[in-house]
Amino acid sequence: MKHAQERLVRELYARHAAAAYPLALARTDGDRERAGSLLRVALMGALRRPAAPAGADIGGRLADELRRRSAARPRFGLLRRRRSAPAEPEPARPPVGPPAIADTLAGLPSEYRDALVETFLRGRTVQQAAEALGVPPQAVKSRLYYGLHRLVLAIEEQESTW
């Protein structure tokens, strides 16, 4: 039985692959490896689906399966994304030390600096920092977000000048 199925698949592939391959190639943006993979999966899917009404051939089912499978590729993970070449590792930079962070922190506006000091340096929760600063907890969260953003940008700017 297994040999008969393999022979059937080979015959169907030989008969219909030449016509279906351009459709698979178009559905995979010209990627030959992905098109071949899509074609094989679609052929197996067309064979597994229940028989079509009388008069419908396997070629039509294969075309339908190609369209269906290419539209469903993110969900089923049938086609892998192209792998990019590994990037060259960046040369090691000296770590940013506490003095540089302290200088950068001192340059931030006081509302951001106070929120960062209360939470990160003094170890307080957002609620505790809000009580200490006399502002609502949402204001502390916002100041933390924007303060960290500014701090990171300033440190990256300093690193680029080294």
Residue frames as qw, qx, qy, qz and C-alpha x, y, z in Angstrom:
[[0.000, 0.886, 0.463, 0.000, 0.00, 0.00, 0.00],
 [0.317, -0.788, 0.088, 0.521, 2.79, 2.40, 0.92],
 [0.398, -0.158, 0.587, 0.688, 4.55, 1.84, -2.41],
 [0.214, 0.611, 0.673, 0.359, 1.35, 2.47, -4.32],
 [0.125, -0.937, -0.260, 0.197, 0.87, 5.82, -2.52],
 [0.386, -0.594, 0.327, 0.625, 4.47, 6.83, -3.18],
 [0.369, 0.161, 0.687, 0.605, 4.07, 5.96, -6.86],
 [0.090, 0.807, 0.565, 0.146, 0.83, 7.98, -7.02],
 [0.240, -0.883, -0.037, 0.402, 2.49, 11.00, -5.42],
 [0.409, -0.352, 0.510, 0.670, 5.44, 10.79, -7.83],
 [0.296, 0.421, 0.710, 0.481, 3.12, 10.50, -10.83],
 [0.023, -0.904, -0.426, 0.014, 0.99, 13.45, -9.69],
 [0.339, -0.754, 0.154, 0.541, 4.07, 15.52, -8.98],
 [0.398, -0.102, 0.618, 0.671, 5.50, 14.74, -12.42],
 [0.190, 0.578, 0.695, 0.384, 2.18, 15.54, -14.11],
 [0.111, -0.903, -0.391, -0.142, 1.18, 18.72, -12.24],
 [0.546, -0.578, -0.059, 0.604, 4.32, 20.26, -10.74],
 [0.386, 0.108, 0.348, 0.847, 5.34, 22.06, -13.95],
 [0.095, -0.648, -0.465, -0.596, 1.99, 23.84, -14.11],
 [0.519, -0.788, -0.331, -0.015, 1.66, 24.51, -10.36],
 [0.673, -0.216, -0.127, 0.696, 5.25, 25.60, -9.68],
 [0.193, 0.388, 0.127, 0.892, 4.85, 29.11, -11.20],
 [0.461, -0.706, -0.292, -0.452, 1.85, 29.70, -8.93],
 [0.779, -0.509, -0.224, 0.289, 3.84, 28.50, -5.91],
 [0.564, 0.074, -0.005, 0.823, 6.76, 30.71, -6.95],
 [0.062, -0.580, -0.197, -0.788, 4.48, 33.74, -7.21],
 [0.633, -0.680, -0.286, -0.236, 2.96, 32.98, -3.79],
 [0.779, -0.464, -0.085, 0.414, 6.44, 32.88, -2.18],
 [0.025, 0.962, -0.136, -0.234, 7.79, 36.09, -3.74],
 [0.597, 0.691, -0.407, -0.007, 10.17, 34.21, -6.00],
 [0.336, -0.573, 0.726, -0.177, 11.84, 32.10, -3.32],
 [0.637, 0.243, -0.665, -0.305, 12.52, 28.75, -5.00],
 [0.199, 0.092, -0.907, 0.359, 13.12, 26.81, -1.80],
 [0.335, 0.181, 0.551, -0.742, 9.90, 28.01, -0.23],
 [0.635, 0.284, -0.253, -0.673, 8.00, 27.45, -3.49],
 [0.501, 0.179, -0.841, -0.100, 9.15, 23.82, -3.61],
 [0.021, -0.054, -0.835, 0.548, 8.17, 23.34, 0.01],
 [0.474, 0.247, 0.248, -0.808, 4.76, 24.92, -0.58],
 [0.619, 0.264, -0.524, -0.523, 4.20, 22.76, -3.65],
 [0.356, 0.075, -0.924, 0.121, 4.98, 19.54, -1.76],
 [0.134, 0.170, 0.703, -0.678, 2.73, 20.47, 1.16],
 [0.533, 0.295, 0.000, -0.793, -0.07, 21.53, -1.17],
 [0.542, 0.200, -0.734, -0.357, 0.20, 18.30, -3.16],
 [0.208, -0.070, -0.923, 0.317, -0.10, 16.23, 0.01],
 [0.271, 0.258, 0.465, -0.802, -3.03, 18.39, 1.15],
 [0.561, 0.265, -0.318, -0.717, -4.79, 17.98, -2.20],
 [0.479, 0.085, -0.863, -0.136, -4.42, 14.22, -1.93],
 [0.100, -0.132, -0.835, 0.525, -5.74, 14.13, 1.65],
 [0.397, 0.159, 0.169, -0.888, -8.82, 16.23, 1.00],
 [0.618, 0.297, 0.689, -0.232, -12.01, 14.35, 0.22],
 [0.389, 0.208, 0.689, 0.575, -12.55, 13.53, -3.40],
 [0.180, 0.287, -0.065, -0.939, -13.86, 16.39, -5.47],
 [0.697, 0.418, 0.337, -0.475, -17.12, 16.18, -7.38],
 [0.754, 0.236, 0.541, 0.288, -17.07, 14.14, -10.54],
 [0.505, 0.772, 0.195, 0.335, -15.16, 15.85, -13.31],
 [0.167, -0.948, 0.260, -0.071, -12.91, 17.90, -11.00],
 [0.835, 0.309, -0.349, 0.292, -9.31, 16.95, -11.51],
 [0.726, -0.459, -0.198, 0.473, -6.41, 16.90, -9.08],
 [0.426, 0.268, 0.082, 0.860, -4.86, 19.93, -10.83],
 [0.238, -0.683, -0.220, -0.654, -7.73, 22.15, -9.76],
 [0.737, -0.640, -0.217, 0.015, -7.57, 20.83, -6.21],
 [0.726, -0.101, -0.084, 0.675, -3.81, 21.40, -6.21],
 [0.177, 0.476, 0.104, 0.855, -4.24, 25.03, -7.30],
 [0.500, -0.719, -0.221, -0.429, -6.88, 25.57, -4.59],
 [0.829, -0.454, -0.181, 0.270, -4.61, 23.98, -2.02],
 [0.567, 0.177, -0.041, 0.804, -1.68, 26.18, -3.07],
 [0.105, -0.621, -0.116, -0.768, -3.79, 29.29, -2.59],
 [0.698, -0.644, -0.209, -0.232, -5.12, 28.07, 0.74],
 [0.841, -0.279, -0.154, 0.436, -1.74, 27.00, 2.09],
 [0.445, 0.302, -0.036, 0.842, 0.08, 30.14, 1.00],
 [0.277, -0.676, -0.108, -0.674, -2.57, 32.30, 2.69],
 [0.791, -0.581, -0.111, -0.158, -2.29, 30.24, 5.88],
 [0.726, 0.326, -0.420, 0.436, 1.50, 30.12, 6.11],
 [0.041, -0.554, 0.472, -0.685, 1.88, 32.29, 9.22],
 [0.759, -0.349, 0.200, -0.512, -0.60, 30.17, 11.15],
 [1.000, 0.000, -0.004, -0.028, 0.77, 26.80, 10.09],
 [0.364, -0.741, 0.508, 0.246, 4.43, 27.80, 9.85],
 [0.902, 0.313, 0.282, 0.094, 4.71, 26.00, 6.54],
 [0.620, 0.623, -0.030, 0.476, 7.17, 28.39, 5.04],
 [0.605, -0.534, -0.152, 0.571, 10.12, 29.59, 7.00],
 [0.138, 0.980, -0.056, -0.132, 11.36, 33.12, 6.67],
 [0.711, 0.532, -0.273, 0.369, 14.66, 33.58, 5.02],
 [0.708, -0.595, -0.074, 0.372, 17.49, 33.42, 7.43],
 [0.250, 0.936, -0.210, 0.130, 19.83, 36.34, 7.25],
 [0.706, 0.294, -0.456, 0.455, 23.54, 35.88, 7.55],
 [0.597, -0.643, -0.329, 0.348, 24.78, 36.24, 11.12],
 [0.104, 0.966, -0.064, 0.227, 25.89, 39.75, 11.84],
 [0.574, 0.341, -0.462, 0.584, 29.46, 40.51, 12.70],
 [0.533, -0.659, -0.434, 0.303, 29.83, 40.97, 16.44],
 [0.063, 0.943, -0.046, 0.322, 30.42, 44.54, 17.48],
 [0.502, 0.313, -0.545, 0.595, 33.73, 45.33, 19.11],
 [0.510, -0.573, -0.568, 0.298, 33.53, 45.41, 22.89],
 [0.011, 0.760, -0.023, 0.649, 32.98, 48.83, 24.40],
 [0.208, 0.093, -0.688, 0.689, 34.02, 49.82, 27.85],
 [0.240, -0.623, -0.744, 0.012, 31.04, 49.59, 30.19],
 [0.108, -0.711, -0.057, -0.693, 29.32, 52.75, 31.26],
 [0.415, -0.057, -0.688, 0.592, 30.37, 53.39, 34.83],
 [0.243, -0.717, -0.599, 0.262, 28.44, 54.86, 37.74],
 [0.194, -0.485, -0.031, 0.852, 30.05, 58.29, 37.35],
 [0.033, -0.040, -0.574, -0.817, 28.81, 58.58, 33.76],
 [0.243, -0.541, -0.775, -0.217, 25.31, 57.46, 34.78],
 [0.288, -0.646, -0.446, 0.548, 25.28, 59.88, 37.71],
 [0.113, -0.308, 0.198, 0.924, 26.32, 62.76, 35.44],
 [0.149, -0.225, -0.701, -0.660, 23.64, 61.84, 32.91],
 [0.296, -0.600, -0.738, 0.085, 21.01, 61.47, 35.63],
 [0.235, -0.542, -0.254, 0.766, 21.93, 64.91, 37.00],
 [0.016, -0.136, 0.394, 0.909, 21.29, 66.39, 33.55],
 [0.113, -0.461, -0.823, -0.312, 17.70, 65.13, 33.40],
 [0.315, -0.540, -0.091, -0.775, 14.77, 67.39, 34.31],
 [0.178, -0.293, 0.708, -0.617, 14.01, 67.19, 38.04],
 [0.786, -0.014, 0.174, -0.593, 10.61, 65.50, 37.66],
 [0.878, 0.266, -0.388, -0.085, 12.17, 62.56, 35.78],
 [0.351, 0.439, -0.691, 0.455, 15.26, 62.43, 37.98],
 [0.412, -0.306, 0.532, -0.674, 13.19, 62.42, 41.21],
 [0.906, 0.043, 0.022, -0.420, 11.00, 59.54, 39.99],
 [0.781, 0.363, -0.494, 0.123, 14.05, 57.51, 38.95],
 [0.114, 0.447, -0.674, 0.577, 15.86, 58.16, 42.23],
 [0.612, -0.239, 0.388, -0.647, 12.83, 57.23, 44.35],
 [0.948, 0.096, 0.017, -0.302, 12.15, 53.95, 42.55],
 [0.849, 0.368, -0.333, 0.181, 15.49, 52.65, 41.33],
 [0.334, 0.493, -0.550, 0.586, 17.97, 54.08, 43.82],
 [0.344, -0.325, 0.531, -0.703, 15.84, 54.06, 46.96],
 [0.130, -0.034, -0.989, -0.056, 13.98, 50.86, 46.03],
 [0.377, 0.247, 0.492, -0.745, 10.48, 52.20, 46.54],
 [0.350, 0.443, 0.807, 0.172, 7.38, 50.97, 44.77],
 [0.077, 0.438, 0.400, 0.802, 5.44, 53.24, 42.43],
 [0.415, -0.763, -0.451, -0.206, 2.84, 53.83, 45.16],
 [0.617, -0.581, -0.170, 0.503, 5.50, 54.72, 47.74],
 [0.403, 0.015, 0.225, 0.887, 7.30, 57.01, 45.29],
 [0.080, -0.625, -0.474, -0.615, 4.00, 58.72, 44.45],
 [0.509, -0.786, -0.347, 0.063, 3.36, 59.41, 48.14],
 [0.602, -0.409, 0.004, 0.686, 6.91, 60.71, 48.65],
 [0.273, 0.106, 0.345, 0.892, 6.72, 62.99, 45.60],
 [0.228, 0.465, 0.426, -0.742, 3.13, 64.08, 46.21],
 [0.401, 0.303, -0.461, -0.731, 1.87, 63.04, 42.77],
 [0.895, 0.073, 0.152, -0.413, -0.52, 60.34, 41.53],
 [0.709, -0.231, 0.636, 0.198, 0.95, 56.87, 40.84],
 [0.703, 0.588, 0.360, 0.173, 0.19, 57.21, 37.12],
 [0.166, 0.965, -0.198, 0.041, 2.35, 60.35, 37.02],
 [0.480, -0.615, 0.614, 0.118, 5.24, 58.39, 38.56],
 [0.776, 0.176, 0.580, 0.174, 4.83, 55.65, 35.94],
 [0.518, 0.830, 0.158, 0.132, 4.84, 58.20, 33.15],
 [0.070, -0.926, 0.370, -0.007, 7.89, 59.99, 34.54],
 [0.668, -0.361, 0.633, 0.154, 9.72, 56.68, 34.91],
 [0.756, 0.443, 0.447, 0.181, 8.98, 55.75, 31.31],
 [0.400, 0.891, 0.018, 0.213, 10.06, 59.06, 29.83],
 [0.324, -0.850, 0.416, 0.007, 12.93, 59.48, 32.28],
 [0.756, -0.194, 0.585, 0.221, 14.38, 56.06, 31.41],
 [0.675, 0.626, 0.319, 0.226, 13.95, 56.82, 27.75],
 [0.143, 0.964, -0.169, 0.150, 15.85, 60.09, 28.07],
 [0.547, -0.665, 0.504, 0.066, 18.51, 58.46, 30.24],
 [0.812, 0.088, 0.519, 0.253, 19.15, 55.70, 27.71],
 [0.537, 0.788, 0.168, 0.249, 19.31, 58.16, 24.83],
 [0.101, -0.947, 0.292, -0.085, 21.77, 60.37, 26.70],
 [0.669, -0.459, 0.566, 0.146, 24.00, 57.40, 27.61],
 [0.779, 0.358, 0.437, 0.272, 23.96, 56.12, 24.02],
 [0.323, 0.927, -0.009, 0.190, 24.90, 59.60, 22.83],
 [0.353, -0.819, 0.453, 0.013, 27.81, 59.66, 25.27],
 [0.795, -0.138, 0.558, 0.192, 28.93, 56.21, 24.12],
 [0.693, 0.631, 0.267, 0.223, 28.95, 57.30, 20.50],
 [0.130, 0.953, -0.232, 0.148, 31.46, 60.05, 21.32],
 [0.674, -0.574, 0.449, 0.122, 33.91, 57.62, 22.93]]
